[in-house]
């Protein structure tokens, strides 16, 4: 199956169902006879501008619609601020000196890492993303403490 066809089906699944996790999305695709890797699914989610919205009944994927060209993934990515990305995907954050550990849903850590990497923040030296855990290396403890506070504010708004 071609990428555009798969992404069209992903978009329809997200728009028509309350899907909480990448695993659930993968299962729904499988039910339609579409097999994909976790990495491909993460890339599709990022390219389609799909975010996770939090509601009273839980967190569900939603398509971030931008009025304009359908294939404007660069515009979609920049339209979502770094802290909006944190709010959508980060579940917790902890700090060990100048390193932050952020936990996300399964398959979502790379989405957060990409948002951090493309933000070009000088105090962040780099990121390493696993399936649901992200390591953020900051230039010093003060930078890490400030960024940790920003992330906490994003995931637990007052």
Secondary structure in CASP SS format (residue, H / E / C, confidence):
PFRMAT SS
TARGET T0000
AUTHOR 0000-0000-0000
METHOD secondary structure of the structure
MODEL  1
X C 1.00
X C 1.00
X H 1.00
X H 1.00
X H 1.00
X H 1.00
X H 1.00
X H 1.00
X H 1.00
X H 1.00
X H 1.00
X H 1.00
X H 1.00
X H 1.00
X H 1.00
X H 1.00
X C 1.00
X C 1.00
X C 1.00
X C 1.00
X C 1.00
X H 1.00
X H 1.00
X H 1.00
X H 1.00
X H 1.00
X H 1.00
X H 1.00
X H 1.00
X H 1.00
X H 1.00
X C 1.00
X C 1.00
X C 1.00
X C 1.00
X C 1.00
X C 1.00
X H 1.00
X H 1.00
X H 1.00
X H 1.00
X H 1.00
X H 1.00
X H 1.00
X H 1.00
X H 1.00
X H 1.00
X H 1.00
X C 1.00
X E 1.00
X E 1.00
X E 1.00
X E 1.00
X E 1.00
X E 1.00
X C 1.00
X C 1.00
X E 1.00
X E 1.00
X E 1.00
X E 1.00
X E 1.00
X E 1.00
X C 1.00
X C 1.00
X C 1.00
X C 1.00
X C 1.00
X C 1.00
X C 1.00
X C 1.00
X C 1.00
X H 1.00
X H 1.00
X H 1.00
X H 1.00
X H 1.00
X H 1.00
X H 1.00
X C 1.00
X C 1.00
X H 1.00
X H 1.00
X H 1.00
X H 1.00
X H 1.00
X H 1.00
X H 1.00
X H 1.00
X E 1.00
X E 1.00
X E 1.00
X E 1.00
X E 1.00
X E 1.00
X E 1.00
X C 1.00
X C 1.00
X E 1.00
X E 1.00
X E 1.00
X E 1.00
X E 1.00
X E 1.00
X C 1.00
X C 1.00
X C 1.00
X C 1.00
X H 1.00
X H 1.00
X H 1.00
X H 1.00
X H 1.00
X H 1.00
X H 1.00
X H 1.00
X H 1.00
X H 1.00
X H 1.00
X C 1.00
X C 1.00
X C 1.00
X C 1.00
X E 1.00
X E 1.00
X E 1.00
X E 1.00
X E 1.00
X E 1.00
X C 1.00
X C 1.00
X C 1.00
X E 1.00
X E 1.00
X E 1.00
X E 1.00
X E 1.00
X E 1.00
X C 1.00
X C 1.00
X H 1.00
X H 1.00
X H 1.00
X H 1.00
X H 1.00
X H 1.00
X H 1.00
X H 1.00
X H 1.00
X H 1.00
X H 1.00
X H 1.00
X H 1.00
X H 1.00
X H 1.00
X C 1.00
X C 1.00
X C 1.00
END
